[in-house]
Amino acid sequence: MAIIQEQFGDNYGSQETSLEATKYLNENNTANYEYVKSNYNNLGITSYNLKESDNAIRFYNLAIKFSPSQDEKKTFINNKGNAYRQKKDYKNALQMYASILKDSSKNKKLLAMVITNQARTKWLQDPAYDPIQEFNKGLDIRIKEHDIYGQVSSHSHLADTYQEKDPQKALFHAKKMYDLAREIKNPNDEVEALQKIILLESPERSKFFFKIYQKRNDSIDMARKKAKNQFALIRYETEKNKSENLSLQKGIAQKEYQITKKNILIISISLGALAFIIIAFFWYKKRKQTLLLESDNKLKEQQLKVSKKIHDVVANGIYQVMTKIENQEDFDKEKVLDELEFVYEKSRDISYEKAVSENKPEFSKRVSTLIASFNNENVKTYLAGNDENIWKTLKEFTREEIYQVMRELLVNMKKHSHATHVAFKFERKNNRIQIQYTDNGIGISEGITYKNGLSNTDSRIEAIHGEIIFDTETEKGLKIYISFPAS
């Protein structure tokens, strides 16, 4: 399942499934080694795909450790070299490739792959280095071995190398890559080849290939989204079977218990009173512990609720007022004082757990005002589709959660992203509301730990039964997709 998820581009889901698999594999049992090394290799591949180079190297080392096959070990060493290349450690990468070539492998496909990777690494290390001869050598081997997947890779590298030197040759190799990718039905390589062709073709032909690229890219995106849930039914059925088996076992155990209990009562009737006293004592003790635990949990829940309200109302409210002051040269002092007074009143209401009824403006106007308050000479905000009809069926709780989510995104943008353009787009489709947030800031870096605001955002969306996707694969900036039921 993990390997299939990786092939469909669901790297995070694949990692999760692979890590779950490790619970069932005994690394002390040699009979498990075939699965252990395969699992670690998959974790290395997904880490490499997610540009987590150090993790990839760690997992490839484990795959090498548990692999009994020399050819497989060489493949994992090659993968390890690619991870070093990804982190720009060209010296170690070249050492990995050299260690494989030194054995003059009889595996021609592996030999072609290592020759190609070595040449590409040398070229990346030194742009003056000419890798074309080695690329062609690798391509010749792959043609003789009927290795179409490998030929796709070779044509990709040759297209990149010729791009500046000889655009016509680069276009030739890009088209060969595209034809072969279609032959083996590899959509990701098709899209990569189309990107190269669009850059190299004439303007008229580029438009033709761009339309193909759009359709193919959309289908890949849809396939990836489906892949994220492709095993949901299998997991559900598995858990259901476990639950049914457990219930059956409990039923059998219950019957045995009743028979045993009856026999014990018949034989030990004289000890019944004592047993009752003992059972009552332990029940009372257990009940007391349960009540104390429930009380403690309620107190923690209330504290969390108050903390969240303070973040929503006071912290974000004050930050929004500060943003207005910062963004407006001539601001209305009385209006600012009124807004601060409003935040103060809200904070006092929180402390007394007072339910406040407000004459709030239409929700669409609240949204417009919120987004406009972050507009200034350095940051331009835009919104589309903010019509009151979109929001009319929402419950008040859902409106407040969505309002806080948008404010948290804007506050996070202001504090961290250095964006100059921010846009919100609202749509209502199939009884769901869709929100697209876009900015051109620095995005969310790898390994980032979300601050409280973005952590709250996830929990808010979950509370209204919605979905949120952080798209960090864009070249620059950040895209966030939110959808939730419209009723």
SEVEXDREN-327678 format. One record per residue (C-alpha): x, z, y; residue number from 1. Coordinates in pm, whole numbers, m for minus. Last residue first. Layout:
<nodes>
NODE      px      pz      py  num
NODE       X       Z       Y  NUM
...
</nodes>
This chain:
<nodes>
NODE      px      pz      py  num
NODE   m2522     577    2426  487
NODE   m2254     326    2521  486
NODE   m2035     411    2222  485
NODE   m1660     416    2294  484
NODE   m1374     175    2365  483
NODE   m1036     226    2529  482
NODE    m749     m23    2545  481
NODE    m426      78    2722  480
NODE    m169    m165    2851  479
NODE     166     m56    2991  478
NODE     440    m220    3190  477
NODE     698    m474    3095  476
NODE     767    m694    2795  475
NODE     446    m578    2626  474
NODE     494    m397    2296  473
NODE     380     m57    2424  472
NODE       6    m120    2372  471
NODE    m151     229    2367  470
NODE    m480     205    2175  469
NODE    m772     442    2234  468
NODE   m1086     476    2023  467
NODE   m1413     654    2092  466
NODE   m1624     922    1926  465
NODE   m1683    1103    2259  464
NODE   m1463    1399    2156  463
NODE   m1196    1161    2015  462
NODE   m1161     999    2357  461
NODE   m1121    1343    2514  460
NODE    m863    1453    2255  459
NODE    m647    1145    2316  458
NODE    m665    1186    2695  457
NODE    m575    1554    2668  456
NODE    m241    1454    2514  455
NODE    m197    1206    2800  454
NODE    m247    1479    3060  453
NODE     m48    1748    2876  452
NODE     264    1531    2875  451
NODE     321    1289    2594  450
NODE     658    1314    2419  449
NODE     843     984    2445  448
NODE    1022     864    2129  447
NODE    1036     507    2249  446
NODE     954     465    2617  445
NODE     599     444    2751  444
NODE     572     175    3018  443
NODE     816     127    3305  442
NODE     545      16    3548  441
NODE     344    m304    3563  440
NODE       4    m142    3507  439
NODE    m297    m222    3291  438
NODE    m605     m23    3183  437
NODE    m872    m198    2978  436
NODE   m1204     m19    2933  435
NODE   m1461    m121    2673  434
NODE   m1814      20    2659  433
NODE   m1996     m22    2331  432
NODE   m2355    m134    2269  431
NODE   m2239    m468    2134  430
NODE   m2026    m539    2443  429
NODE   m2009    m361    2781  428
NODE   m1706    m440    2993  427
NODE   m1486    m253    3242  426
NODE   m1146    m368    3372  425
NODE    m903    m129    3543  424
NODE    m592    m251    3723  423
NODE    m269    m101    3856  422
NODE       0    m288    4048  421
NODE     316    m132    4194  420
NODE     406      87    3895  419
NODE     674     357    3909  418
NODE     543     486    3569  417
NODE     595     862    3587  416
NODE     409    1065    3847  415
NODE     170     806    3994  414
NODE      99     643    3659  413
NODE      38     984    3496  412
NODE    m203    1073    3778  411
NODE    m380     739    3735  410
NODE    m412     781    3358  409
NODE    m533    1140    3400  408
NODE    m795    1028    3656  407
NODE    m924     761    3419  406
NODE    m947    1014    3132  405
NODE   m1119    1268    3360  404
NODE   m1387    1015    3456  403
NODE   m1429     922    3087  402
NODE   m1481    1288    2992  401
NODE   m1724    1343    3280  400
NODE   m1928    1037    3191  399
NODE   m1940    1136    2822  398
NODE   m2070    1485    2909  397
NODE   m2332    1340    3145  396
NODE   m2468    1116    2872  395
NODE   m2414     745    2914  394
NODE   m2709     501    2929  393
NODE   m2656     393    3293  392
NODE   m2278     340    3277  391
NODE   m2255     m38    3246  390
NODE   m2562     m86    3468  389
NODE   m2376      90    3753  388
NODE   m2136    m204    3772  387
NODE   m1761    m154    3763  386
NODE   m1684    m496    3612  385
NODE   m1342    m535    3773  384
NODE   m1098    m293    3930  383
NODE    m779    m327    4130  382
NODE    m521     m81    4262  381
NODE    m219    m172    4473  380
NODE      68      77    4477  379
NODE     343      76    4740  378
NODE     133      31    5055  377
NODE    m136     260    4915  376
NODE    m416     270    4656  375
NODE    m448     591    4454  374
NODE    m771     696    4631  373
NODE    m921     354    4553  372
NODE    m932     435    4180  371
NODE   m1124     760    4235  370
NODE   m1360     613    4496  369
NODE   m1450     320    4270  368
NODE   m1512     552    3972  367
NODE   m1730     787    4178  366
NODE   m1919     484    4311  365
NODE   m1983     360    3954  364
NODE   m2105     709    3860  363
NODE   m2376     710    4126  362
NODE   m2325    1002    4363  361
NODE   m2336    1362    4238  360
NODE   m2595    1610    4355  359
NODE   m2432    1898    4176  358
NODE   m2551    2164    3937  357
NODE   m2282    2419    3860  356
NODE   m2291    2635    3547  355
NODE   m2092    2949    3627  354
NODE   m1829    3061    3377  353
NODE   m1721    3322    3637  352
NODE   m1356    3207    3642  351
NODE   m1464    2845    3612  350
NODE   m1700    2874    3909  349
NODE   m1412    3007    4119  348
NODE   m1208    2699    4027  347
NODE   m1501    2475    4127  346
NODE   m1537    2653    4460  345
NODE   m1165    2608    4530  344
NODE   m1180    2238    4439  343
NODE   m1476    2195    4681  342
NODE   m1287    2382    4955  341
NODE    m995    2145    4897  340
NODE   m1236    1852    4940  339
NODE   m1384    2000    5255  338
NODE   m1036    2061    5398  337
NODE    m948    1697    5329  336
NODE   m1267    1584    5506  335
NODE   m1188    1805    5805  334
NODE    m836    1663    5830  333
NODE    m955    1304    5824  332
NODE    m651    1098    5733  331
NODE    m455     870    5960  330
NODE    m145     767    5761  329
NODE    m334     747    5435  328
NODE    m149     722    5100  327
NODE      18    1064    5100  326
NODE    m296    1246    5211  325
NODE    m505    1064    4950  324
NODE    m245    1139    4681  323
NODE    m244    1508    4772  322
NODE    m626    1514    4737  321
NODE    m594    1351    4393  320
NODE    m328    1602    4288  319
NODE    m554    1888    4398  318
NODE    m838    1758    4181  317
NODE    m606    1684    3887  316
NODE    m479    2041    3883  315
NODE    m808    2216    3972  314
NODE   m1084    2031    3792  313
NODE    m939    1876    3480  312
NODE    m638    2104    3424  311
NODE    m839    2416    3504  310
NODE   m1122    2296    3279  309
NODE    m875    2238    2992  308
NODE    m732    2586    3030  307
NODE   m1084    2736    3037  306
NODE   m1176    2556    2714  305
NODE    m848    2656    2548  304
NODE    m909    3021    2641  303
NODE   m1265    2999    2506  302
NODE   m1141    2852    2178  301
NODE    m875    3123    2151  300
NODE   m1140    3396    2203  299
NODE   m1372    3232    1949  298
NODE   m1086    3215    1696  297
NODE   m1007    3586    1743  296
NODE   m1372    3682    1691  295
NODE   m1393    3467    1380  294
NODE   m1074    3629    1244  293
NODE   m1206    3981    1311  292
NODE   m1535    3896    1141  291
NODE   m1352    3753     837  290
NODE   m1124    4059     808  289
NODE   m1428    4291     815  288
NODE   m1601    4083     549  287
NODE   m1294    4100     326  286
NODE   m1278    4480     357  285
NODE   m1653    4515     293  284
NODE   m1630    4286      m8  283
NODE   m1332    4483    m140  282
NODE   m1525    4811    m118  281
NODE   m1842    4663    m263  280
NODE   m1649    4525    m562  279
NODE   m1493    4866    m632  278
NODE   m1828    5048    m599  277
NODE   m2001    4797    m824  276
NODE   m1726    4824   m1086  275
NODE   m1770    5202   m1092  274
NODE   m2144    5170   m1140  273
NODE   m2104    4913   m1412  272
NODE   m1853    5110   m1623  271
NODE   m2116    5244   m1864  270
NODE   m2253    4894   m1914  269
NODE   m1915    4779   m2050  268
NODE   m2001    4595   m2372  267
NODE   m2325    4432   m2254  266
NODE   m2194    4373   m1902  265
NODE   m1870    4221   m2038  264
NODE   m2063    3988   m2263  263
NODE   m2284    3870   m1979  262
NODE   m1986    3819   m1749  261
NODE   m1804    3612   m2009  260
NODE   m2107    3388   m2051  259
NODE   m2151    3354   m1672  258
NODE   m1780    3279   m1621  257
NODE   m1784    3007   m1881  256
NODE   m2077    2847   m1702  255
NODE   m1900    2874   m1365  254
NODE   m1579    2724   m1505  253
NODE   m1774    2425   m1629  252
NODE   m1939    2380   m1288  251
NODE   m1609    2427   m1104  250
NODE   m1452    2158   m1319  249
NODE   m1741    1925   m1240  248
NODE   m1711    2001    m867  247
NODE   m1337    1931    m880  246
NODE   m1398    1603   m1056  245
NODE   m1656    1506    m792  244
NODE   m1419    1601    m507  243
NODE   m1128    1408    m659  242
NODE   m1356    1107    m712  241
NODE   m1466    1124    m347  240
NODE   m1105    1156    m229  239
NODE   m1013     842    m422  238
NODE   m1323     655    m303  237
NODE   m1243     739      62  236
NODE    m876     644      24  235
NODE    m972     309    m127  234
NODE   m1231     252     149  233
NODE    m976     326     426  232
NODE    m717      94     271  231
NODE    m777    m203     501  230
NODE    m817      15     812  229
NODE    m493     m64     998  228
NODE    m486    m407     835  227
NODE    m802    m509    1022  226
NODE    m627    m451    1355  225
NODE    m323    m643    1235  224
NODE    m539    m934    1118  223
NODE    m714    m950    1458  222
NODE    m380    m960    1640  221
NODE    m257   m1229    1403  220
NODE    m572   m1436    1465  219
NODE    m529   m1401    1842  218
NODE    m163   m1510    1817  217
NODE    m258   m1817    1615  216
NODE    m530   m1921    1861  215
NODE    m305   m1867    2164  214
NODE      m8   m2046    2003  213
NODE    m220   m2351    1916  212
NODE    m333   m2371    2280  211
NODE      31   m2332    2392  210
NODE     136   m2617    2162  209
NODE     m90   m2864    2345  208
NODE       6   m2730    2688  207
NODE     376   m2760    2599  206
NODE     323   m3128    2512  205
NODE     228   m3210    2871  204
NODE     498   m2987    3025  203
NODE     773   m3139    2803  202
NODE     885   m2922    2511  201
NODE    1163   m2659    2509  200
NODE     987   m2341    2627  199
NODE     665   m2422    2437  198
NODE     868   m2504    2123  197
NODE    1044   m2164    2125  196
NODE     716   m1974    2159  195
NODE     564   m2192    1887  194
NODE     847   m2095    1649  193
NODE     784   m1722    1710  192
NODE     409   m1772    1653  191
NODE     467   m1958    1326  190
NODE     718   m1692    1218  189
NODE     449   m1424    1260  188
NODE     186   m1640    1087  187
NODE     385   m1686     761  186
NODE     179   m1935     556  185
NODE     476   m2056     347  184
NODE     423   m2417     459  183
NODE     322   m2310     809  182
NODE     652   m2126     851  181
NODE     833   m2438     723  180
NODE     668   m2663     982  179
NODE     732   m2415    1267  178
NODE    1100   m2365    1176  177
NODE    1148   m2742    1159  176
NODE     984   m2764    1504  175
NODE    1221   m2500    1646  174
NODE    1519   m2678    1484  173
NODE    1434   m3010    1651  172
NODE    1361   m2839    1985  171
NODE    1706   m2675    1981  170
NODE    1861   m3013    1902  169
NODE    1682   m3158    2206  168
NODE    1774   m2857    2424  167
NODE    2151   m2908    2364  166
NODE    2381   m2636    2499  165
NODE    2130   m2391    2652  164
NODE    1879   m2372    2367  163
NODE    2129   m2477    2099  162
NODE    2204   m2122    1984  161
NODE    1840   m2008    1991  160
NODE    1726   m2316    1795  159
NODE    2008   m2261    1544  158
NODE    1903   m1897    1492  157
NODE    1538   m1994    1431  156
NODE    1638   m2281    1201  155
NODE    1838   m2037     989  154
NODE    1553   m1782     969  153
NODE    1299   m2046     858  152
NODE    1553   m2172     602  151
NODE    1575   m1818     456  150
NODE    1199   m1806     397  149
NODE    1221   m2155     244  148
NODE    1488   m2056     m11  147
NODE    1498   m2374    m220  146
NODE    1846   m2266    m341  145
NODE    2001   m2594    m227  144
NODE    1821   m2568     109  143
NODE    1930   m2204     146  142
NODE    2294   m2291      79  141
NODE    2284   m2570     340  140
NODE    2120   m2334     596  139
NODE    2394   m2071     549  138
NODE    2661   m2335     608  137
NODE    2468   m2464     909  136
NODE    2460   m2115    1061  135
NODE    2833   m2079     986  134
NODE    2915   m2403    1168  133
NODE    2683   m2311    1457  132
NODE    2831   m1966    1527  131
NODE    3041   m2064    1834  130
NODE    3188   m1752    1999  129
NODE    3179   m1759    2381  128
NODE    2878   m1521    2381  127
NODE    3101   m1252    2220  126
NODE    2925    m957    2054  125
NODE    2596   m1146    2025  124
NODE    2781   m1445    1878  123
NODE    2972   m1225    1633  122
NODE    2642   m1066    1527  121
NODE    2480   m1407    1475  120
NODE    2772   m1525    1259  119
NODE    2759   m1209    1044  118
NODE    2383   m1236    1000  117
NODE    2408   m1601     889  116
NODE    2691   m1537     641  115
NODE    2501   m1231     508  114
NODE    2178   m1427     453  113
NODE    2357   m1720     288  112
NODE    2537   m1483      46  111
NODE    2212   m1301     m37  110
NODE    2045   m1631    m126  109
NODE    2352   m1737    m324  108
NODE    2363   m1424    m543  107
NODE    2706   m1475    m701  106
NODE    2846   m1237    m438  105
NODE    3201   m1298    m317  104
NODE    3285    m922    m339  103
NODE    3452    m935       5  102
NODE    3137   m1096     147  101
NODE    2945    m769      98  100
NODE    3207    m545     263   99
NODE    3240    m799     546   98
NODE    2867    m773     627   97
NODE    2881    m392     659   96
NODE    3204    m403     861   95
NODE    3043    m655    1098   94
NODE    2757    m412    1167   93
NODE    2998    m123    1220   92
NODE    3183    m316    1492   91
NODE    2865    m464    1643   90
NODE    2714    m125    1733   89
NODE    2458    m293    1960   88
NODE    2173     m63    1837   87
NODE    2009    m366    1674   86
NODE    2344    m472    1529   85
NODE    2374    m134    1353   84
NODE    2023    m188    1211   83
NODE    2118    m538    1094   82
NODE    2422    m394     917   81
NODE    2193    m147     736   80
NODE    1981    m440     620   79
NODE    2297    m605     481   78
NODE    2387    m276     308   77
NODE    2032    m270     162   76
NODE    2081    m623      26   75
NODE    2421    m526    m113   74
NODE    2265    m227    m290   73
NODE    2001    m457    m436   72
NODE    2272    m686    m573   71
NODE    2456    m385    m721   70
NODE    2142    m261    m899   69
NODE    2106     113    m973   68
NODE    1950     188    m630   67
NODE    1895     558    m548   66
NODE    2188     605    m309   65
NODE    2146     261    m149   64
NODE    1782     340     m62   63
NODE    1896     673      85   62
NODE    2153     498     304   61
NODE    1882     248     409   60
NODE    1664     544     518   59
NODE    1935     691     743   58
NODE    2023     351     892   57
NODE    1655     285     977   56
NODE    1621     630    1135   55
NODE    1920     553    1359   54
NODE    1780     211    1454   53
NODE    1428     318    1557   52
NODE    1351     m31    1695   51
NODE     992     m17    1557   50
NODE    1072    m306    1321   49
NODE    1392    m126    1216   48
NODE    1192     192    1142   47
NODE     946     m18     940   46
NODE    1232    m178     742   45
NODE    1408     154     675   44
NODE    1084     320     561   43
NODE    1031      22     327   42
NODE    1385      63     192   41
NODE    1314     434     132   40
NODE    1003     347     m72   39
NODE    1182      81    m277   38
NODE    1467     326    m348   37
NODE    1221     595    m466   36
NODE    1007     352    m669   35
NODE    1291     218    m887   34
NODE    1450     568    m892   33
NODE    1146     734   m1055   32
NODE    1272     699   m1415   31
NODE    1598     860   m1295   30
NODE    1413    1190   m1244   29
NODE    1574    1423    m989   28
NODE    1424    1226    m698   27
NODE    1074    1307    m825   26
NODE     821    1085    m645   25
NODE     467    1207    m572   24
NODE     528    1374    m234   23
NODE     743    1074    m127   22
NODE     428     857    m137   21
NODE     279    1036     167   20
NODE     592     940     364   19
NODE     539     579     257   18
NODE     172     589     366   17
NODE     259     727     711   16
NODE     541     477     755   15
NODE     308     189     665   14
NODE      46     310     913   13
NODE     309     315    1190   12
NODE     436     m30    1092   11
NODE      98    m205    1077   10
NODE     245    m558    1103    9
NODE      56    m711     809    8
NODE     374    m711     597    7
NODE     428    m345     684    6
NODE      76    m255     561    5
NODE     139    m442     235    4
NODE     461    m243     179    3
NODE     281      87     243    2
NODE       0       0       0    1
</nodes>
